[in-house]
Amino acid sequence: MMEDLEKFQNYADAKYASYTIMNTMRSLRHLIKEGVDLNNRESFKNWILKMKRKGVMDKTLNIYLKAYNRYL
């Protein structure tokens, strides 16, 4: 999984601002620690639903959604 993040970072370095890359990588690492398989959309969707049930704000979840979309 971490190899995929390294490949993504190499791609992102050419496309995004360094601050965006830093925040995206932080969000993706957090998702991995939470047990999300970044290569499985269903895994991410289930994590989002679990967080919504816990009461996490949509604004916060949107940050993870944007990071995940960049990764894809």
CHARMM internal coordinates of N, CA and C (Angstrom, degrees):
IC EDIT
DIST 1 N 1 CA 1.4439
DIST 1 CA 1 C 1.5293
ANGL 1 N 1 CA 1 C 111.13
DIST 1 C 2 N 1.3157
ANGL 1 CA 1 C 2 N 117.01
DIHE 1 N 1 CA 1 C 2 N -42.50
DIST 2 N 2 CA 1.4690
ANGL 1 C 2 N 2 CA 119.88
DIHE 1 CA 1 C 2 N 2 CA -179.15
DIST 2 CA 2 C 1.5288
ANGL 2 N 2 CA 2 C 111.48
DIHE 1 C 2 N 2 CA 2 C -66.13
DIST 2 C 3 N 1.3445
ANGL 2 CA 2 C 3 N 117.25
DIHE 2 N 2 CA 2 C 3 N -28.59
DIST 3 N 3 CA 1.4690
ANGL 2 C 3 N 3 CA 119.83
DIHE 2 CA 2 C 3 N 3 CA 177.25
DIST 3 CA 3 C 1.5224
ANGL 3 N 3 CA 3 C 109.74
DIHE 2 C 3 N 3 CA 3 C -63.53
DIST 3 C 4 N 1.3474
ANGL 3 CA 3 C 4 N 116.07
DIHE 3 N 3 CA 3 C 4 N -37.95
DIST 4 N 4 CA 1.4553
ANGL 3 C 4 N 4 CA 120.42
DIHE 3 CA 3 C 4 N 4 CA 177.76
DIST 4 CA 4 C 1.5247
ANGL 4 N 4 CA 4 C 110.73
DIHE 3 C 4 N 4 CA 4 C -63.03
DIST 4 C 5 N 1.3371
ANGL 4 CA 4 C 5 N 116.45
DIHE 4 N 4 CA 4 C 5 N -37.82
DIST 5 N 5 CA 1.4685
ANGL 4 C 5 N 5 CA 119.74
DIHE 4 CA 4 C 5 N 5 CA 178.10
DIST 5 CA 5 C 1.5222
ANGL 5 N 5 CA 5 C 111.08
DIHE 4 C 5 N 5 CA 5 C -65.55
DIST 5 C 6 N 1.3230
ANGL 5 CA 5 C 6 N 117.08
DIHE 5 N 5 CA 5 C 6 N -38.23
DIST 6 N 6 CA 1.4703
ANGL 5 C 6 N 6 CA 120.31
DIHE 5 CA 5 C 6 N 6 CA 178.26
DIST 6 CA 6 C 1.5255
ANGL 6 N 6 CA 6 C 110.71
DIHE 5 C 6 N 6 CA 6 C -64.44
DIST 6 C 7 N 1.3197
ANGL 6 CA 6 C 7 N 117.02
DIHE 6 N 6 CA 6 C 7 N -41.92
DIST 7 N 7 CA 1.4687
ANGL 6 C 7 N 7 CA 120.53
DIHE 6 CA 6 C 7 N 7 CA 177.20
DIST 7 CA 7 C 1.5186
ANGL 7 N 7 CA 7 C 110.10
DIHE 6 C 7 N 7 CA 7 C -62.81
DIST 7 C 8 N 1.3398
ANGL 7 CA 7 C 8 N 115.73
DIHE 7 N 7 CA 7 C 8 N -42.94
DIST 8 N 8 CA 1.4575
ANGL 7 C 8 N 8 CA 119.39
DIHE 7 CA 7 C 8 N 8 CA 178.93
DIST 8 CA 8 C 1.5213
ANGL 8 N 8 CA 8 C 110.76
DIHE 7 C 8 N 8 CA 8 C -61.71
DIST 8 C 9 N 1.3256
ANGL 8 CA 8 C 9 N 116.95
DIHE 8 N 8 CA 8 C 9 N -43.50
DIST 9 N 9 CA 1.4606
ANGL 8 C 9 N 9 CA 119.37
DIHE 8 CA 8 C 9 N 9 CA -177.94
DIST 9 CA 9 C 1.5267
ANGL 9 N 9 CA 9 C 110.77
DIHE 8 C 9 N 9 CA 9 C -63.09
DIST 9 C 10 N 1.3230
ANGL 9 CA 9 C 10 N 118.11
DIHE 9 N 9 CA 9 C 10 N -39.28
DIST 10 N 10 CA 1.4635
ANGL 9 C 10 N 10 CA 120.35
DIHE 9 CA 9 C 10 N 10 CA 177.06
DIST 10 CA 10 C 1.5177
ANGL 10 N 10 CA 10 C 111.05
DIHE 9 C 10 N 10 CA 10 C -60.47
DIST 10 C 11 N 1.3283
ANGL 10 CA 10 C 11 N 116.77
DIHE 10 N 10 CA 10 C 11 N -41.69
DIST 11 N 11 CA 1.4623
ANGL 10 C 11 N 11 CA 121.39
DIHE 10 CA 10 C 11 N 11 CA 177.36
DIST 11 CA 11 C 1.5230
ANGL 11 N 11 CA 11 C 110.26
DIHE 10 C 11 N 11 CA 11 C -66.63
DIST 11 C 12 N 1.3163
ANGL 11 CA 11 C 12 N 116.97
DIHE 11 N 11 CA 11 C 12 N -45.26
DIST 12 N 12 CA 1.4605
ANGL 11 C 12 N 12 CA 122.32
DIHE 11 CA 11 C 12 N 12 CA -175.04
DIST 12 CA 12 C 1.5217
ANGL 12 N 12 CA 12 C 111.94
DIHE 11 C 12 N 12 CA 12 C -66.47
DIST 12 C 13 N 1.3313
ANGL 12 CA 12 C 13 N 117.84
DIHE 12 N 12 CA 12 C 13 N -32.55
DIST 13 N 13 CA 1.4627
ANGL 12 C 13 N 13 CA 120.96
DIHE 12 CA 12 C 13 N 13 CA -179.61
DIST 13 CA 13 C 1.5218
ANGL 13 N 13 CA 13 C 111.47
DIHE 12 C 13 N 13 CA 13 C -55.98
DIST 13 C 14 N 1.3135
ANGL 13 CA 13 C 14 N 117.20
DIHE 13 N 13 CA 13 C 14 N -33.41
DIST 14 N 14 CA 1.4647
ANGL 13 C 14 N 14 CA 120.83
DIHE 13 CA 13 C 14 N 14 CA -178.22
DIST 14 CA 14 C 1.5237
ANGL 14 N 14 CA 14 C 112.11
DIHE 13 C 14 N 14 CA 14 C -85.30
DIST 14 C 15 N 1.3226
ANGL 14 CA 14 C 15 N 117.74
DIHE 14 N 14 CA 14 C 15 N -15.94
DIST 15 N 15 CA 1.4587
ANGL 14 C 15 N 15 CA 120.17
DIHE 14 CA 14 C 15 N 15 CA -170.54
DIST 15 CA 15 C 1.5274
ANGL 15 N 15 CA 15 C 114.83
DIHE 14 C 15 N 15 CA 15 C -112.27
DIST 15 C 16 N 1.3215
ANGL 15 CA 15 C 16 N 118.08
DIHE 15 N 15 CA 15 C 16 N -31.20
DIST 16 N 16 CA 1.4622
ANGL 15 C 16 N 16 CA 121.39
DIHE 15 CA 15 C 16 N 16 CA -172.20
DIST 16 CA 16 C 1.5225
ANGL 16 N 16 CA 16 C 111.79
DIHE 15 C 16 N 16 CA 16 C -120.09
DIST 16 C 17 N 1.3398
ANGL 16 CA 16 C 17 N 115.05
DIHE 16 N 16 CA 16 C 17 N 161.45
DIST 17 N 17 CA 1.4618
ANGL 16 C 17 N 17 CA 120.92
DIHE 16 CA 16 C 17 N 17 CA 175.51
DIST 17 CA 17 C 1.5290
ANGL 17 N 17 CA 17 C 109.02
DIHE 16 C 17 N 17 CA 17 C -68.46
DIST 17 C 18 N 1.3197
ANGL 17 CA 17 C 18 N 115.88
DIHE 17 N 17 CA 17 C 18 N 153.01
DIST 18 N 18 CA 1.4658
ANGL 17 C 18 N 18 CA 120.30
DIHE 17 CA 17 C 18 N 18 CA -176.00
DIST 18 CA 18 C 1.5347
ANGL 18 N 18 CA 18 C 112.07
DIHE 17 C 18 N 18 CA 18 C -60.37
DIST 18 C 19 N 1.3206
ANGL 18 CA 18 C 19 N 118.16
DIHE 18 N 18 CA 18 C 19 N -36.55
DIST 19 N 19 CA 1.4712
ANGL 18 C 19 N 19 CA 121.24
DIHE 18 CA 18 C 19 N 19 CA 178.61
DIST 19 CA 19 C 1.5277
ANGL 19 N 19 CA 19 C 110.27
DIHE 18 C 19 N 19 CA 19 C -64.00
DIST 19 C 20 N 1.3163
ANGL 19 CA 19 C 20 N 116.39
DIHE 19 N 19 CA 19 C 20 N -41.97
DIST 20 N 20 CA 1.4678
ANGL 19 C 20 N 20 CA 121.12
DIHE 19 CA 19 C 20 N 20 CA 178.55
DIST 20 CA 20 C 1.5197
ANGL 20 N 20 CA 20 C 110.55
DIHE 19 C 20 N 20 CA 20 C -62.73
DIST 20 C 21 N 1.3114
ANGL 20 CA 20 C 21 N 116.69
DIHE 20 N 20 CA 20 C 21 N -43.46
DIST 21 N 21 CA 1.4649
ANGL 20 C 21 N 21 CA 121.34
DIHE 20 CA 20 C 21 N 21 CA 179.69
DIST 21 CA 21 C 1.5239
ANGL 21 N 21 CA 21 C 110.02
DIHE 20 C 21 N 21 CA 21 C -63.03
DIST 21 C 22 N 1.3220
ANGL 21 CA 21 C 22 N 116.51
DIHE 21 N 21 CA 21 C 22 N -44.99
DIST 22 N 22 CA 1.4580
ANGL 21 C 22 N 22 CA 121.11
DIHE 21 CA 21 C 22 N 22 CA -178.83
DIST 22 CA 22 C 1.5339
ANGL 22 N 22 CA 22 C 110.90
DIHE 21 C 22 N 22 CA 22 C -59.43
DIST 22 C 23 N 1.3246
ANGL 22 CA 22 C 23 N 116.90
DIHE 22 N 22 CA 22 C 23 N -47.09
DIST 23 N 23 CA 1.4659
ANGL 22 C 23 N 23 CA 120.60
DIHE 22 CA 22 C 23 N 23 CA -179.68
DIST 23 CA 23 C 1.5217
ANGL 23 N 23 CA 23 C 111.81
DIHE 22 C 23 N 23 CA 23 C -68.82
DIST 23 C 24 N 1.3262
ANGL 23 CA 23 C 24 N 116.95
DIHE 23 N 23 CA 23 C 24 N -36.98
DIST 24 N 24 CA 1.4600
ANGL 23 C 24 N 24 CA 120.46
DIHE 23 CA 23 C 24 N 24 CA 178.23
DIST 24 CA 24 C 1.5159
ANGL 24 N 24 CA 24 C 110.39
DIHE 23 C 24 N 24 CA 24 C -64.41
DIST 24 C 25 N 1.3118
ANGL 24 CA 24 C 25 N 118.04
DIHE 24 N 24 CA 24 C 25 N -45.97
DIST 25 N 25 CA 1.4576
ANGL 24 C 25 N 25 CA 121.56
DIHE 24 CA 24 C 25 N 25 CA -179.59
DIST 25 CA 25 C 1.5312
ANGL 25 N 25 CA 25 C 110.60
DIHE 24 C 25 N 25 CA 25 C -63.75
DIST 25 C 26 N 1.3258
ANGL 25 CA 25 C 26 N 117.23
DIHE 25 N 25 CA 25 C 26 N -39.39
DIST 26 N 26 CA 1.4612
ANGL 25 C 26 N 26 CA 121.14
DIHE 25 CA 25 C 26 N 26 CA 178.12
DIST 26 CA 26 C 1.5338
ANGL 26 N 26 CA 26 C 109.85
DIHE 25 C 26 N 26 CA 26 C -61.96
DIST 26 C 27 N 1.3179
ANGL 26 CA 26 C 27 N 116.63
DIHE 26 N 26 CA 26 C 27 N -44.42
DIST 27 N 27 CA 1.4640
ANGL 26 C 27 N 27 CA 120.88
DIHE 26 CA 26 C 27 N 27 CA 179.55
DIST 27 CA 27 C 1.5240
ANGL 27 N 27 CA 27 C 111.60
DIHE 26 C 27 N 27 CA 27 C -65.32
DIST 27 C 28 N 1.3289
ANGL 27 CA 27 C 28 N 117.17
DIHE 27 N 27 CA 27 C 28 N -42.24
DIST 28 N 28 CA 1.4635
ANGL 27 C 28 N 28 CA 120.49
DIHE 27 CA 27 C 28 N 28 CA 179.93
DIST 28 CA 28 C 1.5253
ANGL 28 N 28 CA 28 C 111.56
DIHE 27 C 28 N 28 CA 28 C -66.19
DIST 28 C 29 N 1.3227
ANGL 28 CA 28 C 29 N 117.06
DIHE 28 N 28 CA 28 C 29 N -39.38
DIST 29 N 29 CA 1.4714
ANGL 28 C 29 N 29 CA 119.97
DIHE 28 CA 28 C 29 N 29 CA 177.09
DIST 29 CA 29 C 1.5308
ANGL 29 N 29 CA 29 C 110.72
DIHE 28 C 29 N 29 CA 29 C -63.09
DIST 29 C 30 N 1.3250
ANGL 29 CA 29 C 30 N 115.31
DIHE 29 N 29 CA 29 C 30 N -39.23
DIST 30 N 30 CA 1.4649
ANGL 29 C 30 N 30 CA 119.32
DIHE 29 CA 29 C 30 N 30 CA 178.02
DIST 30 CA 30 C 1.5334
ANGL 30 N 30 CA 30 C 110.29
DIHE 29 C 30 N 30 CA 30 C -63.49
DIST 30 C 31 N 1.3200
ANGL 30 CA 30 C 31 N 116.79
DIHE 30 N 30 CA 30 C 31 N -42.28
DIST 31 N 31 CA 1.4666
ANGL 30 C 31 N 31 CA 120.24
DIHE 30 CA 30 C 31 N 31 CA 178.75
DIST 31 CA 31 C 1.5244
ANGL 31 N 31 CA 31 C 110.87
DIHE 30 C 31 N 31 CA 31 C -60.69
DIST 31 C 32 N 1.3293
ANGL 31 CA 31 C 32 N 116.64
DIHE 31 N 31 CA 31 C 32 N -41.42
DIST 32 N 32 CA 1.4708
ANGL 31 C 32 N 32 CA 120.70
DIHE 31 CA 31 C 32 N 32 CA 179.16
DIST 32 CA 32 C 1.5194
ANGL 32 N 32 CA 32 C 109.93
DIHE 31 C 32 N 32 CA 32 C -63.17
DIST 32 C 33 N 1.3408
ANGL 32 CA 32 C 33 N 116.86
DIHE 32 N 32 CA 32 C 33 N -43.92
DIST 33 N 33 CA 1.4688
ANGL 32 C 33 N 33 CA 120.31
DIHE 32 CA 32 C 33 N 33 CA 178.40
DIST 33 CA 33 C 1.5217
ANGL 33 N 33 CA 33 C 111.68
DIHE 32 C 33 N 33 CA 33 C -61.77
DIST 33 C 34 N 1.3185
ANGL 33 CA 33 C 34 N 116.59
DIHE 33 N 33 CA 33 C 34 N -30.48
DIST 34 N 34 CA 1.4674
ANGL 33 C 34 N 34 CA 121.57
DIHE 33 CA 33 C 34 N 34 CA 179.18
DIST 34 CA 34 C 1.5326
ANGL 34 N 34 CA 34 C 111.35
DIHE 33 C 34 N 34 CA 34 C -79.15
DIST 34 C 35 N 1.3291
ANGL 34 CA 34 C 35 N 116.88
DIHE 34 N 34 CA 34 C 35 N -5.07
DIST 35 N 35 CA 1.4583
ANGL 34 C 35 N 35 CA 120.36
DIHE 34 CA 34 C 35 N 35 CA 177.12
DIST 35 CA 35 C 1.5154
ANGL 35 N 35 CA 35 C 115.17
DIHE 34 C 35 N 35 CA 35 C 95.36
DIST 35 C 36 N 1.3220
ANGL 35 CA 35 C 36 N 117.13
DIHE 35 N 35 CA 35 C 36 N 11.94
DIST 36 N 36 CA 1.4656
ANGL 35 C 36 N 36 CA 120.76
DIHE 35 CA 35 C 36 N 36 CA 179.63
DIST 36 CA 36 C 1.5254
ANGL 36 N 36 CA 36 C 109.20
DIHE 35 C 36 N 36 CA 36 C -79.94
DIST 36 C 37 N 1.3281
ANGL 36 CA 36 C 37 N 116.04
DIHE 36 N 36 CA 36 C 37 N 131.31
DIST 37 N 37 CA 1.4622
ANGL 36 C 37 N 37 CA 121.80
DIHE 36 CA 36 C 37 N 37 CA 172.95
DIST 37 CA 37 C 1.5193
ANGL 37 N 37 CA 37 C 107.01
DIHE 36 C 37 N 37 CA 37 C -87.36
DIST 37 C 38 N 1.3198
ANGL 37 CA 37 C 38 N 117.62
DIHE 37 N 37 CA 37 C 38 N 108.98
DIST 38 N 38 CA 1.4581
ANGL 37 C 38 N 38 CA 121.39
DIHE 37 CA 37 C 38 N 38 CA -174.62
DIST 38 CA 38 C 1.5242
ANGL 38 N 38 CA 38 C 113.10
DIHE 37 C 38 N 38 CA 38 C -63.80
DIST 38 C 39 N 1.3106
ANGL 38 CA 38 C 39 N 117.10
DIHE 38 N 38 CA 38 C 39 N -19.68
DIST 39 N 39 CA 1.4596
ANGL 38 C 39 N 39 CA 120.17
DIHE 38 CA 38 C 39 N 39 CA -179.94
DIST 39 CA 39 C 1.5260
ANGL 39 N 39 CA 39 C 112.30
DIHE 38 C 39 N 39 CA 39 C -93.94
DIST 39 C 40 N 1.3291
ANGL 39 CA 39 C 40 N 116.63
DIHE 39 N 39 CA 39 C 40 N 10.86
DIST 40 N 40 CA 1.4574
ANGL 39 C 40 N 40 CA 121.98
DIHE 39 CA 39 C 40 N 40 CA -179.12
DIST 40 CA 40 C 1.5278
ANGL 40 N 40 CA 40 C 108.26
DIHE 39 C 40 N 40 CA 40 C -130.87
DIST 40 C 41 N 1.3186
ANGL 40 CA 40 C 41 N 116.37
DIHE 40 N 40 CA 40 C 41 N 105.79
DIST 41 N 41 CA 1.4670
ANGL 40 C 41 N 41 CA 120.42
DIHE 40 CA 40 C 41 N 41 CA -177.24
DIST 41 CA 41 C 1.5212
ANGL 41 N 41 CA 41 C 112.35
DIHE 40 C 41 N 41 CA 41 C -60.84
DIST 41 C 42 N 1.3131
ANGL 41 CA 41 C 42 N 116.52
DIHE 41 N 41 CA 41 C 42 N -34.72
DIST 42 N 42 CA 1.4671
ANGL 41 C 42 N 42 CA 120.59
DIHE 41 CA 41 C 42 N 42 CA -179.67
DIST 42 CA 42 C 1.5342
ANGL 42 N 42 CA 42 C 110.50
DIHE 41 C 42 N 42 CA 42 C -63.11
DIST 42 C 43 N 1.3304
ANGL 42 CA 42 C 43 N 116.41
DIHE 42 N 42 CA 42 C 43 N -37.57
DIST 43 N 43 CA 1.4577
ANGL 42 C 43 N 43 CA 121.46
DIHE 42 CA 42 C 43 N 43 CA 178.08
DIST 43 CA 43 C 1.5309
ANGL 43 N 43 CA 43 C 109.82
DIHE 42 C 43 N 43 CA 43 C -61.94
DIST 43 C 44 N 1.3203
ANGL 43 CA 43 C 44 N 116.95
DIHE 43 N 43 CA 43 C 44 N -43.95
DIST 44 N 44 CA 1.4618
ANGL 43 C 44 N 44 CA 121.29
DIHE 43 CA 43 C 44 N 44 CA 179.53
DIST 44 CA 44 C 1.5246
ANGL 44 N 44 CA 44 C 110.34
DIHE 43 C 44 N 44 CA 44 C -66.79
DIST 44 C 45 N 1.3258
ANGL 44 CA 44 C 45 N 116.62
DIHE 44 N 44 CA 44 C 45 N -43.46
DIST 45 N 45 CA 1.4597
ANGL 44 C 45 N 45 CA 120.94
DIHE 44 CA 44 C 45 N 45 CA 179.59
DIST 45 CA 45 C 1.5285
ANGL 45 N 45 CA 45 C 111.00
DIHE 44 C 45 N 45 CA 45 C -60.04
DIST 45 C 46 N 1.3249
ANGL 45 CA 45 C 46 N 116.63
DIHE 45 N 45 CA 45 C 46 N -43.13
DIST 46 N 46 CA 1.4663
ANGL 45 C 46 N 46 CA 120.41
DIHE 45 CA 45 C 46 N 46 CA 178.63
DIST 46 CA 46 C 1.5210
ANGL 46 N 46 CA 46 C 111.46
DIHE 45 C 46 N 46 CA 46 C -63.77
DIST 46 C 47 N 1.3299
ANGL 46 CA 46 C 47 N 117.09
DIHE 46 N 46 CA 46 C 47 N -37.64
DIST 47 N 47 CA 1.4643
ANGL 46 C 47 N 47 CA 120.93
DIHE 46 CA 46 C 47 N 47 CA 178.34
DIST 47 CA 47 C 1.5311
ANGL 47 N 47 CA 47 C 110.20
DIHE 46 C 47 N 47 CA 47 C -64.62
DIST 47 C 48 N 1.3302
ANGL 47 CA 47 C 48 N 116.42
DIHE 47 N 47 CA 47 C 48 N -43.68
DIST 48 N 48 CA 1.4669
ANGL 47 C 48 N 48 CA 120.61
DIHE 47 CA 47 C 48 N 48 CA 178.50
DIST 48 CA 48 C 1.5297
ANGL 48 N 48 CA 48 C 110.18
DIHE 47 C 48 N 48 CA 48 C -59.22
DIST 48 C 49 N 1.3310
ANGL 48 CA 48 C 49 N 116.24
DIHE 48 N 48 CA 48 C 49 N -46.90
DIST 49 N 49 CA 1.4705
ANGL 48 C 49 N 49 CA 120.07
DIHE 48 CA 48 C 49 N 49 CA -179.70
DIST 49 CA 49 C 1.5290
ANGL 49 N 49 CA 49 C 111.29
DIHE 48 C 49 N 49 CA 49 C -62.18
DIST 49 C 50 N 1.3387
ANGL 49 CA 49 C 50 N 116.66
DIHE 49 N 49 CA 49 C 50 N -39.86
DIST 50 N 50 CA 1.4625
ANGL 49 C 50 N 50 CA 120.96
DIHE 49 CA 49 C 50 N 50 CA 178.10
DIST 50 CA 50 C 1.5367
ANGL 50 N 50 CA 50 C 110.60
DIHE 49 C 50 N 50 CA 50 C -62.84
DIST 50 C 51 N 1.3202
ANGL 50 CA 50 C 51 N 116.81
DIHE 50 N 50 CA 50 C 51 N -41.90
DIST 51 N 51 CA 1.4620
ANGL 50 C 51 N 51 CA 120.63
DIHE 50 CA 50 C 51 N 51 CA 179.85
DIST 51 CA 51 C 1.5275
ANGL 51 N 51 CA 51 C 111.17
DIHE 50 C 51 N 51 CA 51 C -67.70
DIST 51 C 52 N 1.3341
ANGL 51 CA 51 C 52 N 117.14
DIHE 51 N 51 CA 51 C 52 N -37.72
DIST 52 N 52 CA 1.4651
ANGL 51 C 52 N 52 CA 120.09
DIHE 51 CA 51 C 52 N 52 CA 177.56
DIST 52 CA 52 C 1.5285
ANGL 52 N 52 CA 52 C 110.21
DIHE 51 C 52 N 52 CA 52 C -62.67
DIST 52 C 53 N 1.3413
ANGL 52 CA 52 C 53 N 116.86
DIHE 52 N 52 CA 52 C 53 N -40.40
DIST 53 N 53 CA 1.4671
ANGL 52 C 53 N 53 CA 120.13
DIHE 52 CA 52 C 53 N 53 CA 178.51
DIST 53 CA 53 C 1.5244
ANGL 53 N 53 CA 53 C 111.13
DIHE 52 C 53 N 53 CA 53 C -64.82
DIST 53 C 54 N 1.3317
ANGL 53 CA 53 C 54 N 116.43
DIHE 53 N 53 CA 53 C 54 N -30.29
DIST 54 N 54 CA 1.4656
ANGL 53 C 54 N 54 CA 120.32
DIHE 53 CA 53 C 54 N 54 CA 177.79
DIST 54 CA 54 C 1.5188
ANGL 54 N 54 CA 54 C 112.42
DIHE 53 C 54 N 54 CA 54 C -77.52
DIST 54 C 55 N 1.3396
ANGL 54 CA 54 C 55 N 116.82
DIHE 54 N 54 CA 54 C 55 N -10.23
DIST 55 N 55 CA 1.4593
ANGL 54 C 55 N 55 CA 120.71
DIHE 54 CA 54 C 55 N 55 CA 177.59
DIST 55 CA 55 C 1.5176
ANGL 55 N 55 CA 55 C 114.84
DIHE 54 C 55 N 55 CA 55 C 94.84
DIST 55 C 56 N 1.3243
ANGL 55 CA 55 C 56 N 117.46
DIHE 55 N 55 CA 55 C 56 N 15.39
DIST 56 N 56 CA 1.4650
ANGL 55 C 56 N 56 CA 120.21
DIHE 55 CA 55 C 56 N 56 CA 177.63
DIST 56 CA 56 C 1.5296
ANGL 56 N 56 CA 56 C 108.34
DIHE 55 C 56 N 56 CA 56 C -66.94
DIST 56 C 57 N 1.3135
ANGL 56 CA 56 C 57 N 116.07
DIHE 56 N 56 CA 56 C 57 N 137.07
DIST 57 N 57 CA 1.4644
ANGL 56 C 57 N 57 CA 121.26
DIHE 56 CA 56 C 57 N 57 CA -176.56
DIST 57 CA 57 C 1.5235
ANGL 57 N 57 CA 57 C 111.13
DIHE 56 C 57 N 57 CA 57 C -66.34
DIST 57 C 58 N 1.3359
ANGL 57 CA 57 C 58 N 115.43
DIHE 57 N 57 CA 57 C 58 N 146.39
DIST 58 N 58 CA 1.4626
ANGL 57 C 58 N 58 CA 121.25
DIHE 57 CA 57 C 58 N 58 CA 177.89
DIST 58 CA 58 C 1.5282
ANGL 58 N 58 CA 58 C 111.60
DIHE 57 C 58 N 58 CA 58 C -59.38
DIST 58 C 59 N 1.3175
ANGL 58 CA 58 C 59 N 116.37
DIHE 58 N 58 CA 58 C 59 N -35.22
DIST 59 N 59 CA 1.4644
ANGL 58 C 59 N 59 CA 120.75
DIHE 58 CA 58 C 59 N 59 CA 179.73
DIST 59 CA 59 C 1.5276
ANGL 59 N 59 CA 59 C 110.53
DIHE 58 C 59 N 59 CA 59 C -60.82
DIST 59 C 60 N 1.3075
ANGL 59 CA 59 C 60 N 117.19
DIHE 59 N 59 CA 59 C 60 N -40.32
DIST 60 N 60 CA 1.4636
ANGL 59 C 60 N 60 CA 121.92
DIHE 59 CA 59 C 60 N 60 CA 178.25
DIST 60 CA 60 C 1.5134
ANGL 60 N 60 CA 60 C 110.74
DIHE 59 C 60 N 60 CA 60 C -68.75
DIST 60 C 61 N 1.3263
ANGL 60 CA 60 C 61 N 116.41
DIHE 60 N 60 CA 60 C 61 N -44.99
DIST 61 N 61 CA 1.4605
ANGL 60 C 61 N 61 CA 120.21
DIHE 60 CA 60 C 61 N 61 CA 179.87
DIST 61 CA 61 C 1.5242
ANGL 61 N 61 CA 61 C 111.82
DIHE 60 C 61 N 61 CA 61 C -63.82
DIST 61 C 62 N 1.3285
ANGL 61 CA 61 C 62 N 116.58
DIHE 61 N 61 CA 61 C 62 N -30.46
DIST 62 N 62 CA 1.4531
ANGL 61 C 62 N 62 CA 120.87
DIHE 61 CA 61 C 62 N 62 CA 178.72
DIST 62 CA 62 C 1.5332
ANGL 62 N 62 CA 62 C 110.98
DIHE 61 C 62 N 62 CA 62 C -63.09
DIST 62 C 63 N 1.3161
ANGL 62 CA 62 C 63 N 117.43
DIHE 62 N 62 CA 62 C 63 N -33.75
DIST 63 N 63 CA 1.4667
ANGL 62 C 63 N 63 CA 121.28
DIHE 62 CA 62 C 63 N 63 CA 177.49
DIST 63 CA 63 C 1.5247
ANGL 63 N 63 CA 63 C 109.78
DIHE 62 C 63 N 63 CA 63 C -61.37
DIST 63 C 64 N 1.3352
ANGL 63 CA 63 C 64 N 116.18
DIHE 63 N 63 CA 63 C 64 N -44.43
DIST 64 N 64 CA 1.4620
ANGL 63 C 64 N 64 CA 120.48
DIHE 63 CA 63 C 64 N 64 CA 179.00
DIST 64 CA 64 C 1.5225
ANGL 64 N 64 CA 64 C 111.40
DIHE 63 C 64 N 64 CA 64 C -69.09
DIST 64 C 65 N 1.3126
ANGL 64 CA 64 C 65 N 116.73
DIHE 64 N 64 CA 64 C 65 N -36.70
DIST 65 N 65 CA 1.4596
ANGL 64 C 65 N 65 CA 120.76
DIHE 64 CA 64 C 65 N 65 CA 178.25
DIST 65 CA 65 C 1.5277
ANGL 65 N 65 CA 65 C 110.86
DIHE 64 C 65 N 65 CA 65 C -62.90
DIST 65 C 66 N 1.3183
ANGL 65 CA 65 C 66 N 116.63
DIHE 65 N 65 CA 65 C 66 N -43.17
DIST 66 N 66 CA 1.4665
ANGL 65 C 66 N 66 CA 120.49
DIHE 65 CA 65 C 66 N 66 CA 178.58
DIST 66 CA 66 C 1.5238
ANGL 66 N 66 CA 66 C 110.92
DIHE 65 C 66 N 66 CA 66 C -64.42
DIST 66 C 67 N 1.3237
ANGL 66 CA 66 C 67 N 116.65
DIHE 66 N 66 CA 66 C 67 N -42.24
DIST 67 N 67 CA 1.4775
ANGL 66 C 67 N 67 CA 120.33
DIHE 66 CA 66 C 67 N 67 CA 179.09
DIST 67 CA 67 C 1.5244
ANGL 67 N 67 CA 67 C 109.84
DIHE 66 C 67 N 67 CA 67 C -63.24
DIST 67 C 68 N 1.3115
ANGL 67 CA 67 C 68 N 116.84
DIHE 67 N 67 CA 67 C 68 N -43.20
DIST 68 N 68 CA 1.4632
ANGL 67 C 68 N 68 CA 120.97
DIHE 67 CA 67 C 68 N 68 CA 179.92
DIST 68 CA 68 C 1.5251
ANGL 68 N 68 CA 68 C 111.28
DIHE 67 C 68 N 68 CA 68 C -64.22
DIST 68 C 69 N 1.3171
ANGL 68 CA 68 C 69 N 116.10
DIHE 68 N 68 CA 68 C 69 N -41.86
DIST 69 N 69 CA 1.4750
ANGL 68 C 69 N 69 CA 120.15
DIHE 68 CA 68 C 69 N 69 CA 177.69
DIST 69 CA 69 C 1.5317
ANGL 69 N 69 CA 69 C 111.11
DIHE 68 C 69 N 69 CA 69 C -62.49
DIST 69 C 70 N 1.3220
ANGL 69 CA 69 C 70 N 117.07
DIHE 69 N 69 CA 69 C 70 N -39.96
DIST 70 N 70 CA 1.4683
ANGL 69 C 70 N 70 CA 119.47
DIHE 69 CA 69 C 70 N 70 CA 176.70
DIST 70 CA 70 C 1.5324
ANGL 70 N 70 CA 70 C 110.49
DIHE 69 C 70 N 70 CA 70 C -62.24
DIST 70 C 71 N 1.3144
ANGL 70 CA 70 C 71 N 115.53
DIHE 70 N 70 CA 70 C 71 N -39.96
DIST 71 N 71 CA 1.4603
ANGL 70 C 71 N 71 CA 120.48
DIHE 70 CA 70 C 71 N 71 CA -179.99
DIST 71 CA 71 C 1.5281
ANGL 71 N 71 CA 71 C 111.17
DIHE 70 C 71 N 71 CA 71 C -63.42
DIST 71 C 72 N 1.3264
ANGL 71 CA 71 C 72 N 115.36
DIHE 71 N 71 CA 71 C 72 N -42.48
DIST 72 N 72 CA 1.4607
ANGL 71 C 72 N 72 CA 118.99
DIHE 71 CA 71 C 72 N 72 CA -179.17
DIST 72 CA 72 C 1.5159
ANGL 72 N 72 CA 72 C 110.41
DIHE 71 C 72 N 72 CA 72 C -67.55
END
COOR INIT
IC SEED 1 N 1 CA 1 C
IC BUILD
